Amino acid sequence: MRIFLLTFLGGLAALVVFFVLIPLVLIISFIPSAEPARVNNAVLEIDLREGFPDQPATNAVNSILSGTSFIEVLLRLNAAADDPAVKGVFVRAAEMNLGSSRAEELRAAFLRLRAKDKFVIAHSQGFLASGPAAYRAISAANEIWLQPGTTFETPGITFETMFLGSAMEKLKVSPEIEQFYEFKGAADVYKQKGYTAPNATAMTALASSVWTHSIADIAQDRKIAPLTLRALLEASPYQAQQAADLKLVDRLGYPDEAAAAAEKRAGAKLIAIDDYEPPLRGGRAVIAVVGGEGDIITGGGRPVDVLSLGSPEFASDRVAKQLLDIAEDKTINAVVFRVDSGGGSAIASDQIWSAVKKVQASGKKVVVSMGSMAASGGYYVAASADAIIANRSTITGSIGVFGGKFAIADGLRQFGINPDSVSVGGEFASAYSTEKLTPAQRTKMLEGLQATYDRFTGLVAEGRKLPLQKVQEVARGRVWSGEDALKNGLVDKTGDFIAALNEARALAGFKPEDRMDIRLNIHRPTPLELLASTMMKAKASGAAEAQIAEVLGAVVGRKRAQLVIGELKQLGEPVGVRLWSPPVVER
């Protein structure tokens, strides 16, 4: 018996070591043991080819997978402008799909650095079948290097939406979805095969706005007349030597050569921006930063599957709690609410809107900083802010609502599955069955959507101090660029995240020379929390779904595959009342 017990305990100990201690050691190895060391003399290196989340991750696994967030990069670049230890910045340019709003914020950061006598050297390995964003992001650099043998392709801008109307027909699925109003393109994703005339008009105006101010920025930076630059860009692609001859870039060379040039110019070594710790300066004005990114959902966060692993969540309970905690914190002077979302649940959006109002009731000013997109529910949560600041390239507006369900009964019958049901109560009790809506059910649903639309437009009119009729004229579900939203009164100013911080400081009663103490909530998981989250997410990930995503991604691209599969996964589930604007792929 004694030998048996020893053998059993020995085996148990081995299992503990293998399944618990070893994973913990591996996990801990990924967690920095200390804060990055302060630099004495350096050139910051930033790689724009990496996919930055807009904001710090909110859970254990994503905090490891996501790395440094985009607003952290902006804060570090802003701090570097006043840091004598930083001599300049070396940028590895994106080749495509950076996004015009991000390009705008990066350009502003590089201009601030140059205004403080810091240099910016950028290297590109080619701009591939892309819009102006990748080039615009680095156009303010002192030097732009392009790798020999590559191409320079920046002929225009394209916004693309994945429409599933034909797929619905083939699957015999009826999207029983209604929307308010003609510009609200969310329901069109499921019902149409392409843009309707109103949405084609809106999207063309959006693309024209972004293209026009992108050209203006690049022309100013490259010291080329805007009309001349436009003609040059629209005639691309060019080979690398042609781009240099046309003064679109400054030098030809390889990444290591450009990096060496940056180090030589500074007499300093490169340091990754992830490893840069700005000097602690303190400040009189205490500004809290709260963020919301991705689909707006109720609760504290949803289970993660293989497609959403590493993706952000705009969870209403979490964001509302952060805002309510700030309302109670007497040390905080003002709030910057960073919104990067196409919307989502109407109920969740209203919960977050209410929390913003409570922060204001506590005497604190709230300034919204709009990221790449702050539309539909993303605009709803911003509507009552004391000031709304958007990038000129931000996609915003989409003040509208849609809702309904997918009637999949006919599709199931093709496979020998015959849905049937019994209901007790009113006629609406069966509204979310697999069958099509009855006329009475559709009438009831439309009444609910109208009520939500009326509340949405009413809150916008109240928050923006606009006549309701004016709001209804610019609403109707239409998206606008930040530049056009300013003209329509939907935002107060155009500017980046740093401009929003400065606005919050001013509204809180401080002077421009008063330093800011910025409170940014960053999730730092414990090893045990990370282990538990990893195990739960591994169980939630579906192998079949991963294979489908991989195959489809190889055909249409990963981003398009994620959009399509994400929408198809909703089949059979009630759409509900949603304030959501469909995502677009910018090229």
C-alpha positions in Angstrom: 0.0 0.0 0.0 2.8 2.4 0.9 4.5 1.7 -2.5 1.2 2.3 -4.2 0.6 5.6 -2.4 4.1 6.8 -3.2 3.7 5.8 -6.8 0.3 7.5 -7.0 1.6 10.7 -5.3 4.6 10.7 -7.6 2.4 10.5 -10.7 0.1 13.2 -9.3 3.1 15.5 -8.7 4.3 14.9 -12.3 0.9 15.8 -13.6 0.9 19.0 -11.6 4.4 19.9 -12.8 3.5 19.2 -16.5 0.0 20.7 -16.6 0.3 23.6 -14.1 3.8 24.6 -13.2 5.3 24.4 -16.7 2.5 26.4 -18.3 2.8 29.0 -15.5 6.5 29.3 -16.1 5.9 29.7 -19.8 3.2 32.3 -19.2 5.4 34.2 -16.7 8.2 34.3 -19.3 5.9 36.4 -21.6 5.2 38.9 -18.8 7.8 41.7 -18.4 9.6 41.4 -15.1 9.8 45.2 -14.7 9.0 48.4 -16.5 11.2 49.2 -19.5 14.4 51.0 -18.6 14.7 54.7 -19.2 16.7 55.6 -22.3 19.5 58.1 -22.3 20.0 58.6 -26.0 17.9 56.9 -28.6 15.9 56.9 -31.8 12.4 55.4 -31.4 11.5 52.7 -33.9 7.8 52.1 -34.8 6.6 49.4 -37.1 3.3 50.4 -38.8 3.0 47.0 -40.4 1.9 45.6 -37.1 -1.8 45.5 -36.3 -2.3 47.8 -33.3 -5.5 47.6 -31.3 -6.8 51.1 -30.8 -6.9 50.8 -27.0 -5.3 48.7 -24.3 -6.8 45.2 -24.0 -9.4 44.6 -21.4 -8.8 40.9 -20.6 -5.9 38.6 -19.8 -5.2 36.8 -23.1 -5.8 39.8 -25.3 -3.4 41.9 -23.2 -0.6 39.5 -24.2 -1.8 39.0 -27.8 -2.4 42.6 -28.6 0.8 44.3 -27.4 1.0 48.1 -27.3 -2.2 49.9 -28.3 -2.4 52.7 -30.8 -3.3 55.4 -28.3 -0.3 54.3 -26.2 1.9 54.8 -29.3 0.4 58.3 -29.7 1.0 59.1 -26.1 4.6 57.9 -26.3 5.3 59.9 -29.5 3.8 63.0 -27.8 6.0 62.5 -24.8 9.1 61.9 -27.0 8.6 65.4 -28.5 9.6 66.9 -25.2 12.1 64.3 -24.1 15.8 65.4 -24.7 16.8 61.7 -24.6 15.0 61.0 -27.8 16.7 62.4 -30.9 14.2 61.2 -33.6 12.0 58.4 -34.9 12.5 55.7 -37.4 9.3 54.4 -39.0 8.8 51.1 -40.9 5.9 52.1 -43.1 2.8 50.0 -43.7 2.3 48.6 -47.1 -1.5 48.7 -47.2 -4.7 48.8 -45.0 -3.4 51.2 -42.4 -6.6 53.3 -42.4 -7.0 57.0 -43.1 -8.0 58.0 -39.6 -4.9 56.4 -38.1 -2.7 57.9 -40.8 -4.1 61.3 -39.9 -3.2 60.9 -36.2 0.3 59.5 -36.9 1.0 62.4 -39.3 0.0 64.9 -36.5 2.3 63.1 -34.1 5.2 63.3 -36.5 4.6 67.0 -37.2 4.7 67.6 -33.4 8.0 65.8 -33.2 9.5 67.9 -36.1 8.2 71.1 -34.5 10.4 70.2 -31.5 13.5 69.6 -33.7 13.2 65.8 -33.7 13.7 64.1 -37.0 11.5 61.4 -38.6 13.0 59.0 -41.2 10.5 56.5 -42.8 11.2 53.4 -44.9 8.7 51.7 -47.1 9.0 48.3 -48.9 6.4 49.5 -51.3 2.8 50.8 -51.3 0.8 47.9 -52.6 -2.6 48.4 -54.2 -3.5 50.8 -51.4 -5.3 54.0 -50.8 -3.4 57.1 -49.5 -3.3 56.0 -45.8 0.1 54.3 -45.8 1.7 57.1 -47.6 -0.1 59.9 -45.8 1.0 58.5 -42.4 4.7 59.1 -43.3 4.4 62.1 -45.6 5.5 64.5 -42.9 8.9 62.6 -42.5 12.2 64.4 -43.1 13.1 61.6 -45.4 11.1 58.8 -47.1 13.1 55.8 -48.2 11.7 53.3 -50.7 13.1 49.9 -51.3 14.5 49.4 -54.8 12.5 47.0 -57.0 9.2 47.8 -55.3 6.2 49.6 -56.5 4.5 52.8 -55.5 0.7 52.4 -55.8 -1.5 55.1 -54.5 -4.1 55.8 -57.2 -7.2 56.6 -55.1 -9.3 55.3 -52.3 -11.9 52.5 -52.1 -14.4 51.6 -49.4 -15.7 48.0 -49.7 -18.6 46.4 -48.0 -19.4 42.6 -48.0 -23.1 42.1 -49.1 -24.8 38.8 -48.4 -28.0 39.2 -50.3 -27.1 36.5 -52.9 -26.0 34.1 -50.1 -29.3 34.6 -48.3 -31.1 33.7 -51.5 -29.1 30.5 -52.0 -29.5 29.5 -48.4 -33.3 30.2 -48.6 -32.9 32.6 -45.6 -35.3 35.6 -45.4 -33.8 38.6 -43.6 -36.9 39.9 -41.8 -35.1 43.1 -41.0 -36.3 46.7 -41.1 -34.2 49.9 -40.9 -34.6 53.6 -40.3 -34.0 55.1 -42.8 -32.8 54.9 -46.4 -29.1 55.5 -45.6 -29.0 52.9 -42.9 -26.9 50.3 -44.7 -26.7 47.7 -41.9 -29.8 45.8 -43.1 -28.7 46.1 -46.7 -25.7 43.9 -45.9 -28.2 41.0 -45.6 -30.8 42.0 -48.0 -29.0 43.6 -51.0 -26.4 42.5 -53.5 -24.6 45.8 -53.5 -25.0 49.4 -52.5 -28.4 51.0 -52.9 -28.5 54.4 -54.6 -28.7 56.4 -51.3 -25.8 54.4 -49.8 -23.7 54.6 -53.0 -24.2 58.4 -52.8 -23.1 58.5 -49.1 -20.1 56.2 -49.6 -18.9 58.1 -52.7 -19.1 61.4 -50.7 -17.2 59.8 -47.8 -14.5 58.5 -50.2 -14.3 61.9 -51.9 -13.9 63.7 -48.6 -11.1 61.4 -47.4 -9.3 61.5 -50.8 -9.4 65.3 -51.0 -8.0 66.0 -47.5 -5.5 63.2 -47.8 -4.1 64.9 -51.0 -4.0 68.2 -49.2 -2.0 66.8 -46.4 0.5 65.0 -48.5 0.9 67.9 -50.9 1.7 70.2 -48.0 4.3 67.8 -46.6 5.9 67.0 -49.9 5.7 70.6 -51.1 3.9 69.7 -54.3 0.8 71.6 -55.6 -2.3 69.7 -54.7 -3.6 69.4 -58.3 -0.1 68.3 -59.5 0.0 65.7 -56.7 -3.4 64.4 -57.4 -2.6 63.9 -61.0 0.7 62.1 -60.1 -1.0 59.8 -57.6 -3.9 58.9 -59.8 -1.5 58.0 -62.6 0.3 55.5 -60.3 1.6 52.7 -60.0 5.2 53.6 -60.5 8.4 51.6 -60.1 10.6 52.7 -57.2 13.0 54.8 -59.4 10.1 56.6 -61.1 8.7 57.5 -57.7 12.1 59.0 -56.7 12.4 60.9 -59.9 8.9 62.4 -59.4 9.9 63.5 -55.8 7.3 61.3 -54.2 10.0 59.7 -52.1 13.5 61.0 -51.2 15.9 58.0 -51.4 16.1 54.4 -52.5 17.5 51.9 -50.1 16.9 48.9 -48.0 15.5 48.8 -44.4 18.9 48.3 -42.7 20.4 51.2 -44.7 17.6 53.5 -43.7 17.9 52.4 -40.0 21.7 53.0 -40.1 21.1 56.5 -41.5 18.7 57.3 -38.6 21.3 56.0 -36.1 24.1 58.0 -37.7 22.0 61.2 -37.8 21.2 60.9 -34.1 24.5 59.3 -32.9 22.2 56.9 -31.1 20.8 53.4 -31.3 17.3 52.4 -32.2 14.9 51.4 -29.4 11.4 49.9 -30.1 8.6 52.2 -29.1 7.2 49.3 -27.0 10.3 49.6 -24.8 10.2 53.4 -24.4 9.2 54.7 -21.0 8.5 58.4 -21.1 9.9 60.4 -18.2 7.5 60.8 -15.3 6.6 64.5 -15.1 3.3 64.6 -13.1 0.8 67.3 -13.8 -1.8 69.6 -12.3 -4.6 68.5 -14.6 -5.6 64.9 -14.0 -7.3 63.5 -17.1 -8.8 60.0 -17.1 -8.9 58.1 -20.4 -11.7 55.6 -20.9 -12.0 53.5 -24.0 -14.5 51.6 -26.1 -13.5 49.7 -29.2 -15.3 47.1 -31.4 -19.0 46.0 -31.3 -21.0 47.5 -28.4 -22.4 44.6 -26.4 -24.3 44.2 -23.1 -22.5 42.7 -20.1 -18.9 42.5 -19.1 -17.7 40.6 -22.1 -18.8 37.6 -24.2 -17.2 34.2 -24.7 -14.4 34.3 -27.1 -14.2 32.0 -30.2 -11.5 31.5 -32.7 -12.5 34.5 -34.9 -12.7 36.9 -32.0 -9.6 35.8 -30.1 -7.5 39.0 -29.7 -10.4 41.2 -30.8 -11.6 44.1 -28.7 -14.9 44.3 -26.8 -17.0 47.4 -26.1 -18.8 45.8 -23.1 -21.4 48.1 -21.6 -21.0 46.9 -17.9 -17.3 47.3 -18.0 -17.2 50.7 -19.7 -20.1 52.0 -17.6 -18.4 50.9 -14.4 -15.2 52.7 -15.4 -17.2 55.9 -16.1 -19.2 55.6 -12.8 -15.9 55.1 -10.8 -14.5 58.2 -12.4 -17.6 60.1 -11.4 -16.9 59.2 -7.7 -13.1 59.9 -7.9 -12.5 63.5 -6.7 -8.9 63.5 -7.9 -9.9 63.4 -11.6 -10.6 66.7 -13.3 -11.9 65.6 -16.7 -12.4 62.6 -19.0 -11.4 61.7 -22.5 -13.7 59.0 -23.8 -12.0 57.3 -26.8 -14.6 55.7 -29.1 -13.7 53.4 -32.0 -16.8 51.5 -32.9 -19.5 51.0 -35.5 -22.0 50.5 -32.8 -24.0 47.5 -31.7 -26.7 46.9 -29.1 -29.1 49.8 -28.6 -29.6 48.8 -24.9 -25.8 48.7 -24.3 -25.3 52.0 -26.0 -28.0 53.6 -23.9 -26.4 52.2 -20.7 -23.0 53.8 -21.6 -24.7 57.1 -22.6 -26.3 57.2 -19.1 -22.9 56.6 -17.5 -21.5 59.6 -19.4 -24.3 61.8 -18.2 -23.5 60.7 -14.6 -19.9 61.7 -15.0 -21.0 65.1 -16.2 -23.4 65.4 -13.3 -20.5 64.9 -10.9 -19.0 68.1 -12.3 -16.4 66.6 -14.7 -16.2 67.5 -18.4 -16.3 64.7 -20.9 -14.5 65.0 -24.3 -15.0 62.3 -26.9 -12.1 61.4 -29.1 -13.3 59.5 -32.2 -11.0 57.0 -33.7 -11.3 55.3 -37.1 -15.1 54.9 -36.7 -17.6 56.3 -34.2 -20.9 55.6 -35.9 -24.4 54.5 -35.0 -24.1 53.2 -31.4 -20.6 54.6 -31.4 -22.2 58.0 -32.0 -25.0 57.4 -29.5 -22.5 56.9 -26.6 -20.8 60.2 -27.6 -23.9 62.3 -28.1 -24.0 64.0 -24.7 -20.3 64.8 -24.4 -19.2 68.4 -23.6 -17.0 68.3 -26.8 -16.7 65.8 -29.6 -13.4 65.7 -31.6 -13.1 63.6 -34.7 -10.3 63.1 -37.2 -11.2 64.4 -40.6 -11.1 60.8 -41.8 -13.2 59.4 -39.0 -16.4 57.6 -40.2 -19.2 58.9 -38.0 -22.9 59.6 -38.0 -25.1 56.7 -39.1 -27.8 58.0 -36.8 -30.4 55.3 -37.4 -31.6 51.9 -36.2 -32.5 48.5 -37.6 -33.8 45.3 -36.2 -35.5 42.0 -36.9 -34.4 38.4 -37.4 -33.4 35.8 -40.0 -36.2 33.5 -41.0 -34.3 30.3 -41.7 -37.2 27.8 -41.7 -37.3 27.4 -45.5 -33.5 26.9 -45.6 -33.7 24.2 -43.0 -36.5 22.4 -44.9 -34.0 21.9 -47.8 -32.1 19.6 -45.5 -35.1 17.7 -44.2 -35.4 19.7 -41.0 -38.9 20.9 -40.5 -39.3 23.6 -37.8 -42.6 23.7 -35.9 -43.7 25.5 -32.8 -46.6 26.2 -30.4 -47.1 29.5 -28.7 -49.2 30.7 -25.9 -50.0 34.4 -25.4 -50.1 37.3 -27.8 -49.2 37.1 -31.5 -45.8 38.6 -30.9 -44.8 35.6 -28.8 -43.7 33.8 -31.9 -42.1 36.8 -33.6 -38.6 35.4 -33.2 -39.3 31.9 -34.4 -37.6 30.6 -37.5 -40.6 31.5 -39.7 -41.3 34.8 -41.4 -42.9 37.7 -39.6 -46.7 38.1 -39.8 -48.0 41.6 -40.8 -49.0 42.2 -37.2 -45.6 41.2 -35.9 -43.9 43.5 -38.4 -46.1 46.4 -37.4 -45.2 45.9 -33.7 -41.5 45.6 -34.6 -41.6 48.8 -36.6 -43.2 50.6 -33.7 -40.3 49.6 -31.5 -37.7 50.7 -34.0 -39.5 54.0 -34.4 -39.3 54.5 -30.6 -35.6 53.8 -30.6 -35.0 56.1 -33.5 -37.0 58.9 -31.9 -35.0 58.5 -28.7 -31.7 58.4 -30.6 -32.4 61.6 -32.5 -33.8 63.3 -29.5 -30.7 62.6 -27.4 -28.5 63.9 -30.3 -30.6 67.0 -30.5 -30.3 67.6 -26.8 -26.6 66.8 -26.5 -25.5 68.7 -29.6 -28.0 71.6 -28.9 -29.4 71.3 -32.4 -33.1 71.5 -33.5 -34.6 68.1 -33.8 -35.5 68.8 -37.4 -31.9 69.6 -38.2 -30.7 66.3 -36.6 -33.3 64.3 -38.6 -32.1 65.9 -41.8 -28.5 64.8 -41.3 -29.4 61.5 -39.7 -31.5 58.9 -41.6 -28.7 56.5 -41.1 -26.1 58.3 -43.3 -22.4 58.1 -42.6 -20.2 61.2 -42.8 -16.5 61.9 -42.7 -15.3 63.8 -39.6 -14.7 66.8 -41.9 -18.3 66.7 -43.1 -19.7 65.9 -39.6 -18.1 69.2 -38.4 -20.0 71.1 -41.1 -23.3 69.4 -40.0 -22.8 70.1 -36.3 -22.3 66.5 -35.3 -18.8 67.2 -34.0 -17.2 70.3 -32.4 -13.7 70.1 -33.8 -11.5 68.0 -36.0 -8.3 66.7 -34.4 -6.5 63.7 -33.0 -6.4 62.0 -29.6 -3.8 64.5 -28.3 -6.1 67.4 -29.3 -8.9 65.8 -27.3 -6.6 65.6 -24.2 -5.8 69.3 -24.7 -9.5 70.1 -25.0 -10.3 68.2 -21.8 -7.6 70.2 -19.9 -9.0 73.5 -21.2 -12.6 72.6 -20.3 -11.5 71.6 -16.8 -10.2 75.2 -16.3 -6.4 74.6 -16.8 -4.0 76.5 -19.0 -2.1 75.1 -22.0 1.2 75.2 -20.1 -0.3 73.1 -17.2 1.1 69.6 -17.4 -1.4 66.7 -17.6 -1.4 63.6 -15.4 -3.0 61.0 -17.8 -4.8 58.1 -16.2 -5.0 55.3 -18.7 -6.3 52.0 -17.4 -4.1 49.1 -18.7 -5.0 45.5 -17.8 -2.0 43.6 -16.4 -3.0 40.0 -15.8 -1.7 37.7 -13.1 -0.2 34.4 -14.3 -3.1 32.5 -12.8 -5.7 34.8 -14.5 -3.8 34.3 -17.8 -3.7 30.5 -17.4 -7.5 30.3 -16.6 -8.4 32.6 -19.5 -6.2 30.7 -21.9 -7.9 27.4 -21.0 -11.4 28.8 -21.3 -10.7 30.4 -24.7 -9.1 27.2 -26.0 -12.3 25.3 -25.1 -14.4 28.0 -26.8 -12.5 27.9 -30.1 -14.0 25.7 -32.8 -11.6 23.8 -35.1 -14.1 23.6 -37.9 -14.7 27.3 -37.8 -11.0 28.0 -37.8 -10.6 25.8 -40.9 -13.4 27.6 -42.7 -11.9 31.0 -41.9 -8.5 29.9 -43.1 -9.8 28.6 -46.4 -12.0 31.6 -47.1 -9.3 33.9 -46.0 -6.9 32.4 -48.6 -9.5 33.3 -51.3 -10.9 36.7 -50.3 -8.4 37.9 -47.6 -8.4 37.5 -43.9 -10.3 40.7 -43.1 -13.0 40.0 -45.6 -13.3 36.4 -44.3 -13.8 37.6 -40.8 -16.5 40.0 -41.8 -18.4 37.5 -43.8 -18.2 34.6 -41.3 -19.0 37.0 -38.5 -22.3 37.9 -40.2 -23.2 34.4 -41.2 -22.8 33.2 -37.6 -25.8 35.3 -36.7 -28.2 33.3 -38.8 -30.9 31.8 -36.6 -30.4 34.4 -33.8 -32.6 37.5 -33.3 -31.0 40.6 -34.6 -32.9 42.7 -32.0 -32.8 46.5 -32.0 -29.4 47.5 -33.1 -27.5 50.8 -33.6 -24.8 49.5 -35.9 -23.0 50.6 -39.0 -21.5 47.8 -41.2 -17.7 47.7 -41.3 -16.0 48.7 -44.5 -12.6 47.6 -45.8 -10.6 50.6 -46.8 -8.1 50.3 -49.6 
